[in-house]
Amino acid sequence: MSKFAPVKEQLELIIRGTDEVIPIDELEKKLAKSLETGIPLQVKFGCDPSRPDLHIGHGVVLRKLRHFQDLGHEAVLLIGDFTAMIGDPTGRNKTRPQITLAETKQNAQSYIDQASVILSDENLTIVYNSDWLGKMDFSEVINLSSKYTVARMLERDDFTKRYKDGVPISVHEFLYPLAQGYDSVHLKSDVELGGTDQKFNLLVGRDLQKEAGQNPQVIITTPILEGTDGVEKMSKSYDNYIGLTDSPSEIYGRTLSIPDSLIGRYFEFATEVPNDKLTSIKDDLENGTSNPRDLKRELARELVSLYHDADAALTAEKEFDALFIQKDEPDDMPEYKLAEPEKLIGIMVKNGMVASNGEGKRMISQGGVRLDKEKVDDIHSTIEPGENMVLKVGKRKFLRIIK
């Protein structure tokens, strides 16, 4: 008996939370063949370790990869350490700076550590494309380049816009989609996953597989999740993210800050609620029969449960209510012993409450810093040793300063 579920049952899980499946009839055939032979599909997801910080936006596609694992297929997590040195120009209006191989290796390990929050290690293969791309000689690169025309490259939206606007496009940028596509040829992948912004690159891989006489991969794209501001895509740069490894209280609090318009999308793409419940939530939102605040609290519990557990979700909710409804301070907070006078901003930076002096100044200027519940207005404030006091930065960061 095959270890795989019926094709229809597999498709129901695979299709949820996707933007496109190209083409879906080929996916059905691949699943049917896998069911018949008992051989799992090779499902590739390539990640660019140019930045190592992962959030639930990355979790959308990583959870899709986990779905394939749960169905019994082989997940291939491809670390694009070599292609990261080229730099994917997707969505950028200028040439992207390159990084070194050593930097990509360091970022890659951080990526793997964070992705392990979602992925199973039982049917997971991790590969680095420097293992084959780094060994190609110049004649092989020229041969690969001959497989695609400049006209086809310029069909990509960002290249088209830059070309029309007279913004420089370096020749090496054309090599990125070719290199990523060649990864699929080397790995003989059956399915490749990626965000909607990667559609062109994924299709290049499909074309190169055809050129190589392989059965081309099926492309599955997932949506780009908006950040908690509801405007920009989720990114640490915009400080609108919910990190995969954030604490339960951080996940819970950040989730409650999203605009009402994102509730349905977050439930659909960032959680694992059953389809019938998802339909009910969307209907309630459309009909106005549910309080958005209550739905956000439910969404926050779902996300904390997903990345931690149900007990942590309940604890995070209680802590949130104590802080923001009852206006209390948490019982358990980090402590900092003050032995001599220190600049307030320096204390904030030293204890990880802000990332830099500049961010500390902005927080104070915006009224986001309080000392014993009194708002701090002076960016040059110095704290003197004396009585114990509580420093609050933003909505959820507390520090007990002790003498």
Buried (B, 14 or more C-beta within 10 A) or exposed (E): EEEBBEBEEBBEBBBBBBBBBBEBEBBBBBBBBBBEEEBBBBBBBBBBBBBBBBBBBBBBBBBBBBBBBBBBBBBBBBBBBBBBBBBBBBEEEEBBEEBEBEBBBBBBEBBBEBBBBBBEEEBBEBBBBBEBBEEBEEEEBEEBEEBBEEEBBBEBEBBEEBBEEEBEBEEEBBBBBBBBBBBBBBBEBBBBBBBEBBBBBBBBBBBBBBBBEBEBBBBBBBBBBBBBBBEEBBBBEEEBBBBBBBBBBBBBBBBBBBEEEBBBBBBBBBBBBEEEEBEBBBEBBEEEEBEBEEBBBBBBBBBBBBBBEEEBBBBBBEBBEBBEEEEEEEEEEEEBEBEEEBBBBEBBBEBEBBEEBEBBBEBBEEEBBBBEEEEBEEBEBEBEEEEEBBBBBBEBBBBBBEE
